[in-house]
Amino acid sequence: MPSPFMRGTVLVGLAALLSGCVNSTGAAERSAGERSAGEAGDCESSVVFRSGTGGYHTFRIPAVVAAPGDTAGTLIAFAEARRNAQADTGDVDVVTRRSTDGGCTWSPMEVVADAGPDTVGNPVPVVVPETGRLVLLTCGNAATATEEAILQGDHPQAAGRRVYVQHSDNAGRTWSSPTEITDQVKRQDWRWYATGPGHGLVLTQGPHTGRLVIPANHSTAPPADSSATGTEPRYYGGHSLLSDDGGTSWRIGYVDATPDGRVNVNETTAAQLPDGRVYFNARDQHGTAPVTRAHAYSSDGGQSLDAPFSPAEDVIAPIIEGSVLQTQQGGQVGPLLLSAPADPKARSHMTVRSSTDNGLSWTTGLHLTTHPAAYSDLVQVDQNTVGILYETGRSTAYETITFTRLPLDRLR
């Protein structure tokens, strides 16, 4: 596969939301991408990516981070841009847009990584506070390599999942070319592989301050004497990627790969708790546990888990990706947040839940919409505001990727 290269309670009604940006009076504006920053006003929601535009069939898999330092207030949003179809495979690029007004208006879309006719996606951005460097991890595979075929071991490593890193030193205005790091982060016996998706984590306290932690998942092959094909959910597992030099080199941290079928760790998100531990929250892919999310803790900066993943029993959600964020407010610790749909049987009812006990229990949360909704990512915009970038639409969840600002006081 060619290496990717760089190219340059319902808060808001969906009818208004899908039209563009909704200001504080609730009046629908035209698309945020068509408005100048001076027209933004006190914006609550904006459509960042709209399927069927820009030469792409569908936009999916959102991620968002806030830039530090002299670019504070700048948000950088990412998505997979699927050129010809909604499918996970085929011609898929990674694209980005920037906002300098807290998510009200967005710059024109730019391509960050493009593998020609092949697939590159699963964007995981993370900001290095000391330097302001924005690091981006992605995964790719041949256009014809479906997840099922990779799980079965039907593709050689070169056509299967590969892992890349690139960076920006000017808050996402320009990007380096991707560098492949597959040999550093993927074991030879792993088949499927995915970074995140959603934002990565930089540790800000404790002995591993400055470490970059990227949640990821993989699949293992069945035993040689087994009749299993490898597509069974029990062969999914989670792991972390660690960098102690600002994203220059990478290694594998913890590995959760016990194919007992009780909790099948898939797409994973992470946050550093006030006590310094790392909290991991994961999609449970058809495990025998009675809920669809699982969580675990690490006391050594993601190198190992204190105990295996266990069911997150307070969270009712479909089988889907989610996002966690440890907030700060006025110099004090805010709640730990979790975004995911709340309908257990469908991808709908996007909800932001909160926890004040480090993820041991969760509130029922604040409902953003009753409409279809799927993947999401959380970011702290300022000390009083959190943003959520999420997939949503009227008929399906994949019509837009929308950014909504949420007062932190409403999320406690």
DOGU-994191 format. One record per residue (C-alpha): x, y, z; residue in three letters. Coordinates in nm, 3 decimals, always signed. Example, Ala and Ser with C-alpha at 12.3 -4.5 7.8 and 13.67 -1.06 7.14 Angstrom:
<nuses>
px  py  pz  kolgu
+1.230  -0.450  +0.780  Ala
+1.367  -0.106  +0.714  Ser
</nuses>
This chain:
<nuses>
px  py  pz  kolgu
+0.000  +0.000  +0.000  Met
+0.140  +0.348  -0.084  Pro
+0.241  +0.560  +0.213  Ser
-0.001  +0.846  +0.284  Pro
+0.132  +1.186  +0.182  Phe
+0.048  +1.540  +0.295  Met
-0.169  +1.769  +0.074  Arg
-0.102  +2.098  +0.185  Gly
-3.233  +1.741  +2.739  Thr
-3.203  +1.843  +2.377  Val
-2.978  +2.148  +2.354  Leu
-3.027  +2.228  +1.987  Val
-3.294  +2.130  +1.736  Gly
-3.146  +1.916  +1.459  Leu
-3.324  +2.105  +1.185  Ala
-3.138  +2.420  +1.286  Ala
-2.820  +2.235  +1.368  Leu
-2.795  +2.076  +1.025  Leu
-2.841  +2.412  +0.859  Ser
-2.515  +2.539  +1.003  Gly
-2.438  +2.741  +1.310  Cys
-2.694  +2.815  +1.583  Val
-2.630  +3.129  +1.786  Asn
-2.731  +3.201  +2.142  Ser
-3.075  +3.322  +2.037  Thr
-3.143  +2.993  +1.860  Gly
-3.157  +3.148  +1.512  Ala
-3.023  +2.924  +1.237  Ala
-2.737  +3.072  +1.035  Glu
-2.590  +2.960  +0.707  Arg
-2.306  +2.707  +0.706  Ser
-2.027  +2.796  +0.948  Ala
-1.771  +2.744  +0.671  Gly
-1.939  +3.027  +0.473  Glu
-1.937  +3.279  +0.758  Arg
-1.661  +3.513  +0.870  Ser
-1.545  +3.511  +1.230  Ala
-1.703  +3.853  +1.276  Gly
-2.045  +3.706  +1.198  Glu
-2.009  +3.420  +1.443  Ala
-2.172  +3.572  +1.748  Gly
-2.212  +3.349  +2.052  Asp
-2.223  +3.024  +1.859  Cys
-2.350  +2.701  +2.009  Glu
-2.329  +2.455  +1.717  Ser
-2.169  +2.441  +1.374  Ser
-2.149  +2.178  +1.100  Val
-1.780  +2.104  +1.047  Val
-1.806  +1.829  +0.784  Phe
-2.114  +1.762  +0.571  Arg
-2.136  +1.437  +0.373  Ser
-2.168  +1.479  -0.002  Gly
-1.951  +1.792  -0.015  Thr
-1.589  +1.860  -0.110  Gly
-1.576  +1.566  -0.348  Gly
-1.645  +1.311  -0.075  Tyr
-1.939  +1.077  -0.024  His
-1.920  +1.058  +0.357  Thr
-1.727  +1.206  +0.648  Phe
-1.679  +0.991  +0.956  Arg
-1.459  +0.926  +1.265  Ile
-1.421  +1.271  +1.427  Pro
-1.133  +1.388  +1.644  Ala
-1.060  +1.733  +1.787  Val
-0.791  +1.902  +1.998  Val
-0.724  +2.251  +2.131  Ala
-0.396  +2.423  +2.045  Ala
-0.185  +2.555  +2.336  Pro
+0.026  +2.862  +2.398  Gly
-0.001  +3.163  +2.167  Asp
-0.262  +2.980  +1.961  Thr
-0.491  +2.916  +2.261  Ala
-0.852  +2.926  +2.152  Gly
-0.774  +2.744  +1.830  Thr
-0.943  +2.409  +1.768  Leu
-0.827  +2.157  +1.509  Ile
-1.087  +1.905  +1.390  Ala
-1.016  +1.586  +1.193  Phe
-1.225  +1.329  +1.011  Ala
-1.206  +1.046  +0.764  Glu
-1.316  +1.166  +0.418  Ala
-1.458  +0.867  +0.231  Arg
-1.455  +0.951  -0.137  Arg
-1.688  +0.704  -0.309  Asn
-1.900  +0.534  -0.043  Ala
-1.983  +0.518  +0.327  Gln
-1.781  +0.197  +0.371  Ala
-1.479  +0.177  +0.603  Asp
-1.254  +0.069  +0.315  Thr
-1.179  +0.210  -0.028  Gly
-1.042  +0.556  -0.111  Asp
-1.034  +0.725  +0.230  Val
-0.831  +1.035  +0.325  Asp
-0.780  +1.222  +0.652  Val
-0.895  +1.585  +0.642  Val
-0.888  +1.877  +0.883  Thr
-1.046  +2.216  +0.953  Arg
-0.937  +2.482  +1.205  Arg
-1.138  +2.722  +1.419  Ser
-0.995  +3.030  +1.587  Thr
-1.319  +3.134  +1.758  Asp
-1.395  +2.835  +1.978  Gly
-1.577  +2.628  +1.718  Gly
-1.816  +2.885  +1.568  Cys
-1.651  +2.917  +1.227  Thr
-1.404  +2.689  +1.051  Trp
-1.132  +2.728  +0.789  Ser
-1.160  +2.558  +0.449  Pro
-1.106  +2.183  +0.456  Met
-0.755  +2.054  +0.388  Glu
-0.623  +1.702  +0.328  Val
-0.369  +1.591  +0.589  Val
-0.302  +1.235  +0.466  Ala
-0.389  +1.068  +0.137  Asp
-0.295  +0.713  +0.037  Ala
-0.407  +0.748  -0.323  Gly
-0.684  +0.494  -0.390  Pro
-0.620  +0.319  -0.058  Asp
-0.743  +0.375  +0.296  Thr
-0.594  +0.599  +0.565  Val
-0.796  +0.693  +0.874  Gly
-0.849  +0.658  +1.248  Asn
-0.699  +1.001  +1.321  Pro
-0.566  +1.046  +1.675  Val
-0.425  +1.396  +1.742  Pro
-0.240  +1.499  +2.057  Val
-0.066  +1.826  +2.148  Val
+0.278  +1.838  +2.313  Val
+0.244  +2.129  +2.563  Pro
+0.616  +2.206  +2.595  Glu
+0.665  +2.269  +2.223  Thr
+0.312  +2.322  +2.093  Gly
+0.373  +2.046  +1.838  Arg
+0.058  +1.874  +1.717  Leu
+0.120  +1.500  +1.665  Val
-0.119  +1.292  +1.455  Leu
-0.135  +0.912  +1.437  Leu
-0.330  +0.733  +1.165  Thr
-0.379  +0.380  +1.031  Cys
-0.411  +0.256  +0.675  Gly
-0.459  -0.049  +0.456  Asn
-0.512  -0.149  +0.095  Ala
-0.846  -0.033  -0.046  Ala
-0.966  -0.391  -0.089  Thr
-0.863  -0.507  +0.259  Ala
-1.183  -0.520  +0.466  Thr
-1.175  -0.556  +0.843  Glu
-1.327  -0.903  +0.816  Glu
-1.059  -1.018  +0.573  Ala
-0.781  -0.875  +0.791  Ile
-0.930  -1.045  +1.099  Leu
-0.920  -1.373  +0.908  Gln
-0.556  -1.322  +0.814  Gly
-0.636  -1.310  +0.443  Asp
-0.405  -1.018  +0.370  His
-0.025  -0.999  +0.402  Pro
+0.117  -0.740  +0.640  Gln
+0.189  -0.498  +0.354  Ala
-0.179  -0.485  +0.256  Ala
-0.307  -0.505  +0.613  Gly
-0.311  -0.237  +0.880  Arg
-0.013  +0.001  +0.886  Arg
+0.049  +0.284  +1.134  Val
+0.178  +0.637  +1.061  Tyr
+0.274  +0.953  +1.250  Val
+0.308  +1.312  +1.132  Gln
+0.321  +1.652  +1.297  His
+0.244  +2.022  +1.270  Ser
+0.443  +2.296  +1.440  Asp
+0.202  +2.579  +1.352  Asn
-0.130  +2.468  +1.508  Ala
-0.238  +2.260  +1.210  Gly
-0.174  +2.510  +0.930  Arg
+0.080  +2.283  +0.761  Thr
+0.187  +1.923  +0.816  Trp
+0.488  +1.700  +0.776  Ser
+0.461  +1.394  +0.555  Ser
+0.353  +1.077  +0.738  Pro
+0.626  +0.843  +0.866  Thr
+0.547  +0.476  +0.907  Glu
+0.593  +0.338  +1.261  Ile
+0.425  -0.003  +1.217  Thr
+0.734  -0.196  +1.328  Asp
+0.746  +0.002  +1.655  Gln
+0.381  -0.038  +1.752  Val
+0.235  -0.352  +1.595  Lys
+0.332  -0.706  +1.688  Arg
+0.386  -0.950  +1.404  Gln
+0.107  -1.182  +1.521  Asp
-0.155  -0.906  +1.538  Trp
-0.403  -0.891  +1.252  Arg
-0.647  -0.603  +1.287  Trp
-0.510  -0.278  +1.425  Tyr
-0.664  +0.062  +1.501  Ala
-0.551  +0.378  +1.676  Thr
-0.815  +0.547  +1.894  Gly
-1.009  +0.700  +1.736  Pro
-1.046  +1.040  +1.902  Gly
-0.786  +1.259  +2.071  His
-0.475  +1.121  +2.236  Gly
-0.344  +1.202  +2.584  Leu
-0.039  +1.383  +2.722  Val
+0.040  +1.322  +3.089  Leu
+0.065  +1.646  +3.285  Thr
+0.161  +1.520  +3.630  Gln
+0.358  +1.243  +3.800  Gly
+0.685  +1.071  +3.710  Pro
+0.585  +1.032  +3.345  His
+0.491  +1.395  +3.283  Thr
+0.513  +1.473  +2.911  Gly
+0.446  +1.116  +2.799  Arg
+0.211  +1.077  +2.504  Leu
-0.044  +0.798  +2.551  Val
-0.244  +0.675  +2.252  Ile
-0.523  +0.421  +2.313  Pro
-0.537  +0.153  +2.043  Ala
-0.677  -0.191  +1.970  Asn
-0.580  -0.500  +1.776  His
-0.683  -0.858  +1.712  Ser
-0.492  -1.179  +1.762  Thr
-0.495  -1.500  +1.562  Ala
-0.676  -1.807  +1.698  Pro
-0.465  -2.103  +1.815  Pro
-0.338  -2.316  +1.531  Ala
-0.554  -2.612  +1.633  Asp
-0.871  -2.402  +1.664  Ser
-1.164  -2.403  +1.423  Ser
-1.210  -2.029  +1.484  Ala
-1.143  -1.789  +1.195  Thr
-1.024  -1.484  +1.392  Gly
-1.340  -1.285  +1.318  Thr
-1.492  -1.386  +1.652  Glu
-1.513  -1.081  +1.885  Pro
-1.319  -1.254  +2.161  Arg
-0.997  -1.209  +1.960  Tyr
-1.014  -0.829  +1.989  Tyr
-0.789  -0.671  +2.250  Gly
-0.670  -0.332  +2.364  Gly
-0.328  -0.178  +2.408  His
-0.161  +0.160  +2.447  Ser
+0.112  +0.335  +2.250  Leu
+0.364  +0.543  +2.444  Leu
+0.614  +0.811  +2.346  Ser
+0.851  +0.976  +2.593  Asp
+1.019  +1.202  +2.337  Asp
+0.731  +1.410  +2.205  Gly
+0.622  +1.165  +1.937  Gly
+0.958  +1.092  +1.773  Thr
+0.972  +0.727  +1.882  Ser
+0.699  +0.491  +2.000  Trp
+0.656  +0.166  +2.191  Arg
+0.376  -0.058  +2.308  Ile
+0.257  -0.011  +2.667  Gly
-0.007  -0.230  +2.827  Tyr
-0.157  -0.516  +2.625  Val
-0.500  -0.657  +2.705  Asp
-0.546  -0.971  +2.499  Ala
-0.729  -1.235  +2.698  Thr
-0.969  -1.406  +2.453  Pro
-1.215  -1.527  +2.719  Asp
-1.509  -1.350  +2.553  Gly
-1.630  -1.168  +2.866  Arg
-1.500  -0.822  +2.772  Val
-1.376  -0.780  +2.416  Asn
-1.187  -0.450  +2.420  Val
-1.217  -0.253  +2.098  Asn
-1.201  +0.124  +2.030  Glu
-1.058  +0.293  +2.340  Thr
-1.029  +0.644  +2.485  Thr
-0.820  +0.773  +2.777  Ala
-0.790  +1.054  +3.033  Ala
-0.549  +1.134  +3.315  Gln
-0.729  +1.152  +3.649  Leu
-0.656  +1.410  +3.922  Pro
-0.464  +1.145  +4.118  Asp
-0.230  +1.087  +3.823  Gly
-0.368  +0.753  +3.708  Arg
-0.471  +0.697  +3.349  Val
-0.833  +0.598  +3.294  Tyr
-0.917  +0.389  +2.987  Phe
-1.276  +0.349  +2.866  Asn
-1.344  +0.108  +2.579  Ala
-1.608  -0.026  +2.346  Arg
-1.691  -0.384  +2.447  Asp
-1.741  -0.574  +2.122  Gln
-2.012  -0.832  +2.195  His
-1.864  -0.956  +2.521  Gly
-2.068  -1.178  +2.750  Thr
-2.070  -0.905  +3.016  Ala
-2.417  -0.745  +3.038  Pro
-2.307  -0.393  +2.928  Val
-2.139  -0.250  +2.620  Thr
-1.855  -0.047  +2.773  Arg
-1.555  -0.145  +2.984  Ala
-1.289  +0.043  +3.174  His
-0.949  +0.001  +3.337  Ala
-0.686  +0.205  +3.523  Tyr
-0.310  +0.241  +3.495  Ser
-0.088  +0.371  +3.776  Ser
+0.231  +0.376  +3.568  Asp
+0.137  +0.605  +3.282  Gly
-0.020  +0.346  +3.053  Gly
+0.267  +0.097  +3.070  Gln
+0.048  -0.163  +3.242  Ser
-0.304  -0.198  +3.380  Leu
-0.375  -0.216  +3.751  Asp
-0.635  -0.483  +3.672  Ala
-0.795  -0.617  +3.352  Pro
-1.078  -0.426  +3.186  Phe
-1.410  -0.470  +3.366  Ser
-1.767  -0.372  +3.270  Pro
-1.864  -0.005  +3.312  Ala
-2.203  -0.091  +3.452  Glu
-2.348  +0.261  +3.483  Asp
-2.317  +0.338  +3.111  Val
-2.606  +0.239  +2.883  Ile
-2.500  +0.268  +2.519  Ala
-2.496  +0.076  +2.194  Pro
-2.177  -0.098  +2.083  Ile
-1.982  +0.206  +1.969  Ile
-1.682  +0.432  +2.017  Glu
-1.693  +0.693  +2.292  Gly
-1.475  +0.974  +2.429  Ser
-1.355  +1.065  +2.779  Val
-1.219  +1.399  +2.899  Leu
-1.093  +1.510  +3.241  Gln
-1.200  +1.874  +3.276  Thr
-1.057  +2.169  +3.469  Gln
-1.254  +2.475  +3.580  Gln
-1.108  +2.787  +3.731  Gly
-0.790  +2.606  +3.831  Gly
-0.991  +2.336  +4.006  Gln
-1.065  +1.979  +3.906  Val
-1.385  +1.946  +3.705  Gly
-1.585  +1.633  +3.631  Pro
-1.464  +1.345  +3.418  Leu
-1.683  +1.335  +3.107  Leu
-1.789  +1.054  +2.873  Leu
-1.969  +1.105  +2.541  Ser
-2.159  +0.827  +2.364  Ala
-2.511  +0.759  +2.234  Pro
-2.755  +0.657  +2.508  Ala
-2.996  +0.432  +2.316  Asp
-2.886  +0.074  +2.391  Pro
-3.030  -0.057  +2.065  Lys
-2.943  +0.215  +1.814  Ala
-2.686  +0.483  +1.739  Arg
-2.890  +0.779  +1.859  Ser
-2.945  +1.014  +2.154  His
-2.593  +1.155  +2.188  Met
-2.530  +1.209  +2.558  Thr
-2.250  +1.354  +2.772  Val
-2.225  +1.184  +3.111  Arg
-2.017  +1.296  +3.408  Ser
-1.836  +1.127  +3.695  Ser
-1.700  +1.273  +4.018  Thr
-1.544  +0.948  +4.141  Asp
-1.284  +0.886  +3.868  Asn
-1.513  +0.685  +3.645  Gly
-1.641  +0.437  +3.901  Leu
-1.996  +0.567  +3.849  Ser
-2.163  +0.790  +3.592  Trp
-2.465  +1.016  +3.577  Thr
-2.738  +0.954  +3.320  Thr
-2.601  +1.262  +3.148  Gly
-2.705  +1.557  +2.935  Leu
-2.883  +1.460  +2.612  His
-2.783  +1.664  +2.309  Leu
-3.038  +1.525  +2.063  Thr
-3.290  +1.246  +2.009  Thr
-3.178  +1.208  +1.647  His
-2.931  +0.952  +1.511  Pro
-2.577  +1.000  +1.645  Ala
-2.266  +0.784  +1.650  Ala
-1.892  +0.855  +1.703  Tyr
-1.777  +1.157  +1.904  Ser
-1.480  +1.335  +2.057  Asp
-1.459  +1.579  +2.349  Leu
-1.236  +1.883  +2.396  Val
-1.210  +2.158  +2.657  Gln
-1.255  +2.491  +2.477  Val
-1.195  +2.719  +2.779  Asp
-1.235  +2.699  +3.157  Gln
-1.613  +2.722  +3.131  Asn
-1.683  +2.542  +2.803  Thr
-1.651  +2.192  +2.663  Val
-1.697  +2.103  +2.298  Gly
-1.817  +1.782  +2.141  Ile
-1.750  +1.690  +1.777  Leu
-1.992  +1.416  +1.677  Tyr
-2.162  +1.234  +1.393  Glu
-2.532  +1.314  +1.359  Thr
-2.816  +1.374  +1.115  Gly
-3.190  +1.361  +1.059  Arg
-3.218  +1.022  +0.890  Ser
-2.880  +0.866  +0.967  Thr
-2.593  +0.949  +1.196  Ala
-2.356  +1.002  +0.904  Tyr
-2.501  +1.314  +0.742  Glu
-2.279  +1.558  +0.929  Thr
-2.000  +1.589  +1.178  Ile
-2.118  +1.870  +1.405  Thr
-1.944  +2.067  +1.679  Phe
-2.149  +2.175  +1.982  Thr
-2.033  +2.395  +2.268  Arg
-2.154  +2.294  +2.616  Leu
-2.135  +2.502  +2.937  Pro
-1.932  +2.300  +3.182  Leu
-2.168  +2.392  +3.466  Asp
-2.446  +2.194  +3.292  Arg
-2.235  +1.878  +3.288  Leu
-2.176  +1.828  +3.657  Arg
</nuses>
